[in-house]
Amino acid sequence: MDSRGLCRRLADARLALLAAALAMSGCAAVKATQQPDKKDLGVLGVGTPRSRVIAELGAPLWSEERDGATVDVFAFKQGYSKAVKASRALVHGAADVATGGLWEVVGIPAESLADGKNVKLEVTYDERRAVRSVEVFQGQDIVTPRRWFKRKSKDDDSTAHVTDDRKAA
């Protein structure tokens, strides 16, 4: 084998190694499917059993008995539904095909930034171990989202959004 053939093989090997390294870092479509799942925040409603809250949000970071009531502190990422994750993966895949893989330069950082929203809250339970109240430390807009449309009352001239009537105190 001559030196040109050897150089060509080395160049091919480097290219294959680079492609493998990029593939192992994960493409945007794969990252989209690995985003955190969407939690059912309906479990934070008054009267929900503690066991159901823990089953949905995961184990609390901290728990204590305070004035005869159990108090749990949770921290989690509110992610995306399966349909949203699948749609994002499909868009990334189509963009990859359309751009010959160049979309990854944009798609991977976008998926790294869009990894859900942090939520931190404290849940207080009554003597039956059911939710009595919820205090949100971070992620208020996730726990009690604003309504897009609101009926104007006769007394109200403002255009401010109304939040859910779920108690968060």
Buried (B, 14 or more C-beta within 10 A) or exposed (E): EEEEEEEEEEEEEEEEEEEEEEEEEBBBBBBBBEBBBBBEBEBBEEEBBBEBBBEBBEEBEEBEEEEEBBBBBBBBBBBBEEEEBBEBBEBBBEBBEEEEBEBBEEBBEBBEEBBBBEBBBBBBBBEEEBBBBBBBEEBEEBBBEEEEEEEEEEEEEEEEEEBEEEBBE
